[in-house]
Amino acid sequence: MRLENKQAIVTGGAGGIGRASSLALAAEGARVAVVDLDGAAAERVAEEIRAAGGEAIAIAADVSSEPDIERVVRETQAAFGGIDVVFNNAGIIRRTTAVETTVEEWDRVFGVNVRSIFLMCKHVVPVMAAAGGGSIVNTGSGWGLKGGGQAISYCASKGAVVNMTRALAIDHGPQGIRVNSVNPGDVNTGMLREEARQLGQAEDGFLAEAADRPLRRMGEPREIASAVVWLASDESSYVTGSALVVDGGGIA
Ligand SMILES: NC(=O)c1ccc[n+]([C@@H]2O[C@H](COP(=O)([O-])OP(=O)(O)OC[C@H]3O[C@@H](n4cnc5c(N)ncnc54)[C@H](O)[C@@H]3O)[C@@H](O)[C@H]2O)c1
């Protein structure tokens, strides 16, 4: 197993990519703290892990809140005795142009997608550094690298995630902490259905368009989880500051 004796935090752990990654990290031996705004859904994922013989706790938290992040770090340390891996994955999208976006919506998207990662790193880096290192993986997006239509706050926030990842890698590499982003294309999760709803489009047509890429299909959450496990594990020991694209060829 690639993550034996490792402790991991996964934010947005009850959602499509977060759940698949929580299960995949646990299957490789990691103890997992499943963190989500939806505490009951996080508890169901933790229960799934325990039913499969793994170790997991669930923590209800809003990742944009500093007191919540401090509590997540404290409770994970108390439960597992350390933190080796963090997957900063919670995210939201608003499918609007600059003209249509309110300041409140802009701030909420940046709070959940960007401030959350700054806050988690602020509180978890000292813990990792004291233990000799760790691996942080942040969820960016293809749209953080190339842009996309009718999602101005989301595209800006994911661009920030990609570059914040590089800056974190530079600052904390000397402490043995690797920081990388995983950048999915369209993945079969609730977020895509939410986008169809926000745009007022039929789900079927929206999902068919999402499959229009060289591999002729959307990604499945477990295919992002595989990349997360690799970045979390020592198999990627010389990889830091990178933006790994997992998108069926959609960006090329
Ligand atoms: N699905 C895609 O096509 C796609 C593509 C590129 C990037 N992403 C990114 O992948 C990540 C995971 O998204 P997903 O597709 O699994 O979507 P999802 O909606 O299934 O999961 C997101 C999870 O985050 C949680 N969450 C939202 N706000 C939160 C908050 N303030 N605090 C704690 N948890 C919160 C939600 O409750 C949910 O469980 C996001 O960062 C998203 O931007 C998704």
PDBQT file of the ligand as one rigid body, heavy atoms in Angstrom, charges set to zero:
ROOT
HETATM    1  N1  LIG A 301     -16.658  18.185 -11.926  1.00  0.00    +0.000 N 
HETATM    2  C1  LIG A 301     -15.908  18.818 -12.799  1.00  0.00    +0.000 C 
HETATM    3  O1  LIG A 301     -16.121  18.755 -14.014  1.00  0.00    +0.000 OA
HETATM    4  C2  LIG A 301     -14.723  19.626 -12.321  1.00  0.00    +0.000 A 
HETATM    5  C3  LIG A 301     -13.815  20.103 -13.273  1.00  0.00    +0.000 A 
HETATM    6  C4  LIG A 301     -12.714  20.840 -12.859  1.00  0.00    +0.000 A 
HETATM    7  C5  LIG A 301     -12.528  21.098 -11.508  1.00  0.00    +0.000 A 
HETATM    8  N2  LIG A 301     -13.430  20.631 -10.604  1.00  0.00    +0.000 N 
HETATM    9  C6  LIG A 301     -13.199  20.931  -9.186  1.00  0.00    +0.000 C 
HETATM   10  O2  LIG A 301     -13.192  19.740  -8.442  1.00  0.00    +0.000 OA
HETATM   11  C7  LIG A 301     -13.517  20.028  -7.087  1.00  0.00    +0.000 C 
HETATM   12  C8  LIG A 301     -14.561  19.049  -6.598  1.00  0.00    +0.000 C 
HETATM   13  O3  LIG A 301     -15.746  19.255  -7.326  1.00  0.00    +0.000 OA
HETATM   14  P1  LIG A 301     -16.771  18.099  -7.721  1.00  0.00    +0.000 P 
HETATM   15  O4  LIG A 301     -16.851  18.065  -9.179  1.00  0.00    +0.000 OA
HETATM   16  O5  LIG A 301     -16.454  16.861  -6.978  1.00  0.00    +0.000 OA
HETATM   17  O6  LIG A 301     -18.114  18.798  -7.217  1.00  0.00    +0.000 OA
HETATM   18  P2  LIG A 301     -19.160  18.411  -6.097  1.00  0.00    +0.000 P 
HETATM   19  O7  LIG A 301     -20.138  19.523  -6.107  1.00  0.00    +0.000 OA
HETATM   20  O8  LIG A 301     -19.618  17.013  -6.299  1.00  0.00    +0.000 OA
HETATM   21  O9  LIG A 301     -18.321  18.434  -4.738  1.00  0.00    +0.000 OA
HETATM   22  C9  LIG A 301     -17.939  19.620  -4.093  1.00  0.00    +0.000 C 
HETATM   23  C10 LIG A 301     -18.014  19.366  -2.595  1.00  0.00    +0.000 C 
HETATM   24  O10 LIG A 301     -17.514  20.521  -1.913  1.00  0.00    +0.000 OA
HETATM   25  C11 LIG A 301     -18.348  20.781  -0.815  1.00  0.00    +0.000 C 
HETATM   26  N3  LIG A 301     -18.274  22.194  -0.448  1.00  0.00    +0.000 N 
HETATM   27  C12 LIG A 301     -18.774  23.265  -1.132  1.00  0.00    +0.000 A 
HETATM   28  N4  LIG A 301     -18.528  24.387  -0.453  1.00  0.00    +0.000 NA
HETATM   29  C13 LIG A 301     -17.872  24.038   0.673  1.00  0.00    +0.000 A 
HETATM   30  C14 LIG A 301     -17.369  24.763   1.765  1.00  0.00    +0.000 A 
HETATM   31  N5  LIG A 301     -17.513  26.098   1.853  1.00  0.00    +0.000 N 
HETATM   32  N6  LIG A 301     -16.730  24.100   2.753  1.00  0.00    +0.000 NA
HETATM   33  C15 LIG A 301     -16.612  22.744   2.705  1.00  0.00    +0.000 A 
HETATM   34  N7  LIG A 301     -17.077  22.008   1.674  1.00  0.00    +0.000 NA
HETATM   35  C16 LIG A 301     -17.693  22.639   0.682  1.00  0.00    +0.000 A 
HETATM   36  C17 LIG A 301     -19.753  20.404  -1.291  1.00  0.00    +0.000 C 
HETATM   37  O11 LIG A 301     -20.631  20.176  -0.199  1.00  0.00    +0.000 OA
HETATM   38  C18 LIG A 301     -19.447  19.146  -2.099  1.00  0.00    +0.000 C 
HETATM   39  O12 LIG A 301     -19.527  17.983  -1.313  1.00  0.00    +0.000 OA
HETATM   40  C19 LIG A 301     -13.951  21.495  -7.065  1.00  0.00    +0.000 C 
HETATM   41  O13 LIG A 301     -12.878  22.304  -6.612  1.00  0.00    +0.000 OA
HETATM   42  C20 LIG A 301     -14.236  21.784  -8.525  1.00  0.00    +0.000 C 
HETATM   43  O14 LIG A 301     -14.094  23.147  -8.832  1.00  0.00    +0.000 OA
HETATM   44  C21 LIG A 301     -14.521  19.896 -10.969  1.00  0.00    +0.000 A 
ENDROOT
TORSDOF 0
